[in-house]
Each structure stands twice: as structure tokens, then as C-alpha cells.
Amino acid sequence: MKISIIVPVFNERDSINQLYAEIVSGVNTRDYEIIFIDDGSTDGSAEAIEDLAKSNEKVTLIQFYRNYGKSAALSEGFKHCEGDYIVTMDADLQDDPAEIDNLILKIKEGFDVVSGWKKNRKDPLSKRLPSKLFNFITRIFTKVKIHDFNCGLKIYKKSVIKTLDIYGGRHRYIPALAGQKKFKVSEIIVNHRARIHGATKYGGRRFFHGFFDLISVLFLSKYIQSPLYFFGQIGLFAFLLGFGIEGYILYLKYVIGESFAMHIALLIFGVLLIVIGIQFFSLGLIGEMISNSNQDKETRIKKIYKA
């Protein structure tokens, strides 16, 4: 059984060596690989990781041209990992590699995804309160009953990560995405440590982004295969309502004998609904074509180094 540890890195030079030593200690004698994804760091993080890779063939560096975000980093890590179980963790030393054993024990109970829960979170109140609200809302809408969607420390079976398409800010919702695909999701309480080096890379905007990402996940999980179902339903309703209004106007004109001028506002409203209906239907068709097209993605990787 091989364990892959995937670590996105963005300007964490001072943490790299200690994190590496703790991961190696945490995996103990298991067959493992460590994949560091340098997400456009400018502080020498990539060089520090490359030095580690030169001395340990189990370490791989994937370096991006620029900063693409955590979802992109995890996505590349998932593509290149070879383990039966995949552990993800942050590079800031707040996630404790000593918890890897506990994650493995939990997933062996029959789960597909196990998420860490930072129950005693070592962060300021300004981060904890919005996070609690975010997790509460996400729990309600996704119906995945875990407490900490944002925890970077998670473990997955390989079968899970190979089915997920992670981009934008969707890394926050991997347990929800897995749950929607009927994978078994659980959680364990994990040790969370105070940040030692540097400052958090996340500002208040993250919570607004998270809200829009949640809407995206909920919508796409239901309509990604056929956007026409969603937009087509709205378009059809608007079109039929507008068509009905115009039919009513014609009835008033030719049966009752009233002039069009008496109902000009209703006439215009009916025409507007018909136009909106056609536009929504067209939008659904465009979405259908896009969802079924195979577009090339931008090349993110600058270098892959493995001894």
C-alpha cells in the first residue's frame, strides 16, 4: 500500500524543511511519495524543495509558472500521484503530519474520504467565526455532515480523486463533490497548530469566493451534463407565458373588440417574455455545446523535478 502526500506550496520557504522532516516521521516505514506543488512562489520555496528532491527520490517538485491557486495545485498533484491513498495537507505547519496514521486508520474502516476537523483551531476569532458560518451553510446545502470543509488535512482513496474535476475554489468542496457521487465521507478531529512562519495567504475575500463557489458546485453537480435542462426550463416557461399573454391580447382584440392601444403595456410585456424565453433557451444550447466540447487548458507546469 503506497501513500501519496500532496502539499501545495506558496511562499512557505521557512516551513519546508521542518514539514518534510515531520512528514517522513509521520509516514514511518510505509511506502510513500511526497509531491510538493510550488504555486508560483517567489521566496525560494521551489529551490528548497528541489534540494530535498535531490536527496530523496520519493520527493517530487511540480513548479508552476505563476500562482494559479490551491485548486489548480491539488489538481496537478492528483494527476501525478501514484498512491493507493492520497493525503493532502497545507505547507504552513498548522496541519500536523503526525495525524496521517489516524487518517489511514479511519479510512480503512470503509470510507472513501476522511476530512480533518480542526475542532480546537489555533486561529484568531476573525477567521474562526466566518469559517463556522461557512461550514454551517455548506453542511445544509450539500447535506454532507462534516464540520470543517476547509481543513487542508484530508485522505482519499485513489478511486475518488480520479473522478473529481477541481478548479477555481472547488478544493473547499471536495468532500461535498465526493458525497454527491455517493462516496462515503467521514471526519476525525485533528491537531491544529498555530502558524510559526509568515502570515496567512487568505483574506476576507475568500469567504465571498467560497459562497460563489458553493453556488457553482450545487448548480454544476445537477446540471453539468445538460445545461439545457436548467436554462431550457426557464426559457420554456417565459416563452409560454409570453405566448399566452399575446393570445389573450388577440382574444380581446378580435373577440371582445377592444383595441391594442388599451393593452399596450401588457402587449409589450408578452413580447418581452417571448424574447427572454428564446434567449434562455439559446443560452442552454450554448452551455450544452460548451459542456460537451473538449477544450485545451493552459499549461501551468514550468518544471517537474524528481531524482
C-alpha positions as semicolon CSV with decimal commas, in nm:
position;residue;x (nm);y (nm);z (nm)
1;M;0,000;0,000;0,000
2;K;0,151;0,329;-0,113
3;I;0,072;0,668;0,042
4;S;0,091;0,988;-0,163
5;I;0,124;1,313;0,033
6;I;0,032;1,618;-0,174
7;V;0,139;1,959;-0,045
8;P;0,050;2,285;-0,225
9;V;0,314;2,549;-0,150
10;F;0,301;2,926;-0,191
11;N;0,582;3,126;-0,031
12;E;0,647;2,887;0,259
13;R;1,027;2,865;0,233
14;D;1,083;2,877;0,609
15;S;0,846;2,585;0,671
16;I;0,961;2,341;0,402
17;N;1,244;2,157;0,578
18;Q;1,058;2,111;0,907
19;L;0,744;1,998;0,726
20;Y;0,942;1,748;0,521
21;A;1,106;1,602;0,832
22;E;0,770;1,570;1,009
23;I;0,605;1,404;0,709
24;V;0,884;1,147;0,680
25;S;0,848;1,077;1,051
26;G;0,469;1,060;1,019
27;V;0,464;0,802;0,740
28;N;0,717;0,594;0,932
29;T;0,817;0,281;0,737
30;R;0,533;0,295;0,482
31;D;0,587;0,312;0,109
32;Y;0,528;0,678;0,030
33;E;0,584;0,969;-0,205
34;I;0,570;1,341;-0,130
35;I;0,457;1,573;-0,408
36;F;0,517;1,943;-0,347
37;I;0,337;2,174;-0,590
38;D;0,504;2,515;-0,593
39;D;0,224;2,755;-0,685
40;G;0,432;3,042;-0,817
41;S;0,637;3,112;-0,503
42;T;0,887;3,398;-0,513
43;D;1,069;3,333;-0,183
44;G;1,284;3,036;-0,283
45;S;1,035;2,764;-0,189
46;A;1,086;2,581;-0,518
47;E;1,463;2,576;-0,475
48;A;1,430;2,439;-0,120
49;I;1,201;2,162;-0,242
50;E;1,433;2,079;-0,530
51;D;1,718;2,035;-0,282
52;L;1,502;1,785;-0,090
53;A;1,416;1,602;-0,411
54;K;1,785;1,566;-0,493
55;S;1,846;1,386;-0,164
56;N;1,527;1,175;-0,158
57;E;1,390;1,002;-0,466
58;K;1,048;0,988;-0,300
59;V;1,012;1,366;-0,323
60;T;0,876;1,531;-0,638
61;L;0,860;1,902;-0,717
62;I;0,597;2,033;-0,957
63;Q;0,662;2,402;-1,021
64;F;0,405;2,636;-1,175
65;Y;0,487;2,934;-1,394
66;R;0,281;3,159;-1,169
67;N;0,025;3,147;-0,889
68;Y;-0,281;2,954;-1,005
69;G;-0,441;2,880;-0,668
70;K;-0,484;2,583;-0,440
71;S;-0,738;2,401;-0,656
72;A;-0,500;2,401;-0,952
73;A;-0,215;2,279;-0,731
74;L;-0,420;1,991;-0,590
75;S;-0,547;1,901;-0,936
76;E;-0,192;1,861;-1,069
77;G;-0,092;1,667;-0,760
78;F;-0,384;1,429;-0,812
79;K;-0,282;1,376;-1,175
80;H;0,075;1,283;-1,088
81;C;0,032;1,081;-0,768
82;E;0,067;0,703;-0,765
83;G;-0,054;0,612;-0,416
84;D;-0,346;0,393;-0,316
85;Y;-0,431;0,653;-0,051
86;I;-0,377;1,024;-0,109
87;V;-0,319;1,265;0,180
88;T;-0,342;1,641;0,128
89;M;-0,209;1,897;0,371
90;D;-0,106;2,262;0,385
91;A;0,257;2,371;0,393
92;D;0,233;2,624;0,677
93;L;0,295;2,366;0,956
94;Q;-0,053;2,418;1,102
95;D;-0,155;2,072;0,979
96;D;0,018;1,805;1,188
97;P;0,175;1,520;0,984
98;A;0,152;1,301;1,295
99;E;-0,221;1,272;1,213
100;I;-0,151;1,075;0,893
101;D;-0,167;0,744;1,082
102;N;-0,506;0,835;1,228
103;L;-0,641;0,929;0,886
104;I;-0,526;0,596;0,743
105;L;-0,686;0,401;1,028
106;K;-1,017;0,585;0,977
107;I;-1,034;0,540;0,601
108;K;-0,966;0,168;0,643
109;E;-1,295;0,145;0,831
110;G;-1,465;0,156;0,492
111;F;-1,471;0,523;0,399
112;D;-1,363;0,682;0,071
113;V;-1,282;1,029;0,205
114;V;-1,183;1,131;0,557
115;S;-1,155;1,501;0,639
116;G;-0,975;1,655;0,931
117;W;-1,176;1,864;1,177
118;K;-0,982;2,146;1,340
119;K;-1,206;2,142;1,647
120;N;-0,955;2,337;1,857
121;R;-0,847;2,572;1,585
122;K;-0,541;2,789;1,658
123;D;-0,653;3,090;1,458
124;P;-0,790;3,433;1,554
125;L;-1,163;3,480;1,609
126;S;-1,181;3,685;1,288
127;K;-1,108;3,364;1,096
128;R;-1,292;3,115;1,315
129;L;-1,635;3,281;1,315
130;P;-1,669;3,325;0,935
131;S;-1,540;2,971;0,892
132;K;-1,807;2,832;1,127
133;L;-2,078;3,016;0,933
134;F;-1,935;2,897;0,602
135;N;-1,924;2,535;0,719
136;F;-2,278;2,555;0,862
137;I;-2,422;2,683;0,533
138;T;-2,226;2,431;0,328
139;R;-2,342;2,146;0,551
140;I;-2,707;2,245;0,500
141;F;-2,694;2,281;0,122
142;T;-2,468;1,987;0,039
143;K;-2,610;1,751;0,306
144;V;-2,256;1,625;0,379
145;K;-2,236;1,609;0,757
146;I;-1,882;1,719;0,839
147;H;-1,774;2,018;1,044
148;D;-1,470;2,151;0,859
149;F;-1,479;2,160;0,479
150;N;-1,181;2,399;0,472
151;C;-0,938;2,174;0,658
152;G;-0,642;2,106;0,432
153;L;-0,565;1,774;0,603
154;K;-0,763;1,501;0,428
155;I;-0,718;1,149;0,295
156;Y;-0,876;0,997;-0,015
157;K;-0,889;0,666;-0,189
158;K;-0,740;0,685;-0,536
159;S;-1,078;0,599;-0,689
160;V;-1,219;0,925;-0,551
161;I;-0,962;1,175;-0,674
162;K;-0,962;1,027;-1,023
163;T;-1,331;1,118;-1,063
164;L;-1,308;1,480;-0,944
165;D;-1,253;1,790;-1,156
166;I;-1,101;2,051;-0,925
167;Y;-1,069;2,413;-1,039
168;G;-1,144;2,766;-0,919
169;G;-1,212;2,735;-0,547
170;R;-1,368;2,391;-0,560
171;H;-1,096;2,238;-0,339
172;R;-1,306;2,357;-0,043
173;Y;-1,589;2,133;-0,157
174;I;-1,409;1,808;-0,236
175;P;-1,598;1,622;0,042
176;A;-1,926;1,762;-0,093
177;L;-1,836;1,667;-0,451
178;A;-1,741;1,319;-0,334
179;G;-2,064;1,289;-0,136
180;Q;-2,269;1,382;-0,443
181;K;-2,100;1,095;-0,626
182;K;-2,212;0,861;-0,346
183;F;-1,867;0,811;-0,195
184;K;-1,859;0,756;0,181
185;V;-1,732;1,064;0,365
186;S;-1,628;1,088;0,730
187;E;-1,412;1,304;0,955
188;I;-1,182;1,286;1,256
189;I;-1,068;1,552;1,499
190;V;-0,708;1,651;1,418
191;N;-0,445;1,854;1,595
192;H;-0,423;2,208;1,463
193;R;-0,118;2,419;1,538
194;A;-0,053;2,791;1,546
195;R;0,130;2,937;1,248
196;I;0,504;2,968;1,312
197;H;0,635;3,138;0,999
198;G;0,487;3,412;0,785
199;A;0,124;3,519;0,763
200;T;-0,191;3,365;0,624
201;K;-0,232;3,393;0,247
202;Y;-0,610;3,422;0,273
203;G;-0,801;3,745;0,316
204;G;-1,165;3,828;0,373
205;R;-1,239;3,787;0,002
206;R;-1,201;3,411;0,042
207;F;-1,540;3,386;0,213
208;F;-1,715;3,570;-0,069
209;H;-1,538;3,349;-0,321
210;G;-1,641;3,046;-0,119
211;F;-2,007;3,148;-0,137
212;F;-1,998;3,177;-0,516
213;D;-1,805;2,852;-0,542
214;L;-2,080;2,684;-0,337
215;I;-2,344;2,806;-0,583
216;S;-2,127;2,677;-0,867
217;V;-2,087;2,335;-0,707
218;L;-2,459;2,299;-0,636
219;F;-2,558;2,408;-0,987
220;L;-2,297;2,213;-1,179
221;S;-2,349;1,895;-0,981
222;K;-2,708;1,890;-1,102
223;Y;-2,686;2,041;-1,450
224;I;-2,327;1,994;-1,572
225;Q;-2,427;1,707;-1,800
226;S;-2,709;1,906;-1,958
227;P;-2,730;2,284;-1,900
228;L;-3,020;2,285;-2,144
229;Y;-3,240;2,127;-1,876
230;F;-3,190;2,425;-1,646
231;F;-3,193;2,716;-1,889
232;G;-3,442;2,542;-2,116
233;Q;-3,698;2,512;-1,837
234;I;-3,675;2,883;-1,757
235;G;-3,685;2,973;-2,125
236;L;-3,982;2,749;-2,196
237;F;-4,178;2,892;-1,902
238;A;-4,111;3,253;-2,011
239;F;-4,191;3,174;-2,375
240;L;-4,521;3,001;-2,296
241;L;-4,625;3,276;-2,054
242;G;-4,549;3,543;-2,313
243;F;-4,726;3,343;-2,583
244;G;-5,030;3,310;-2,356
245;I;-5,037;3,685;-2,292
246;E;-5,023;3,758;-2,663
247;G;-5,304;3,509;-2,721
248;Y;-5,511;3,686;-2,457
249;I;-5,448;4,022;-2,627
250;L;-5,563;3,877;-2,961
251;Y;-5,875;3,742;-2,790
252;L;-5,954;4,087;-2,651
253;K;-5,898;4,242;-2,994
254;Y;-6,088;4,007;-3,222
255;V;-6,350;3,854;-2,989
256;I;-6,425;4,129;-2,739
257;G;-6,350;4,412;-2,980
258;E;-6,104;4,609;-2,770
259;S;-5,816;4,790;-2,941
260;F;-5,447;4,704;-2,896
261;A;-5,390;5,055;-2,760
262;M;-5,591;4,972;-2,449
263;H;-5,343;4,699;-2,351
264;I;-5,014;4,828;-2,493
265;A;-4,817;4,762;-2,170
266;L;-4,938;4,403;-2,150
267;L;-4,864;4,357;-2,520
268;I;-4,504;4,474;-2,476
269;F;-4,462;4,259;-2,164
270;G;-4,575;3,950;-2,356
271;V;-4,331;4,018;-2,638
272;L;-4,052;4,072;-2,383
273;L;-4,124;3,735;-2,220
274;I;-4,113;3,559;-2,557
275;V;-3,775;3,719;-2,634
276;I;-3,638;3,628;-2,289
277;G;-3,760;3,272;-2,333
278;I;-3,578;3,239;-2,664
279;Q;-3,261;3,387;-2,511
280;F;-3,261;3,145;-2,217
281;F;-3,321;2,852;-2,448
282;S;-3,031;2,968;-2,666
283;L;-2,812;3,006;-2,357
284;G;-2,893;2,646;-2,263
285;L;-2,792;2,527;-2,610
286;I;-2,463;2,718;-2,588
287;G;-2,397;2,571;-2,244
288;E;-2,472;2,226;-2,383
289;M;-2,215;2,272;-2,659
290;I;-1,953;2,405;-2,417
291;S;-2,006;2,125;-2,165
292;N;-1,958;1,866;-2,437
293;S;-1,660;2,033;-2,601
294;N;-1,303;1,927;-2,526
295;Q;-1,107;2,246;-2,488
296;D;-0,733;2,261;-2,429
297;K;-0,629;2,401;-2,092
298;E;-0,348;2,644;-2,027
299;T;-0,018;2,478;-1,948
300;R;0,056;2,556;-1,584
301;I;0,364;2,346;-1,520
302;K;0,703;2,510;-1,557
303;K;0,908;2,215;-1,432
304;I;0,879;1,872;-1,272
305;Y;1,182;1,759;-1,075
306;K;1,228;1,409;-0,940
307;A;1,563;1,247;-0,864
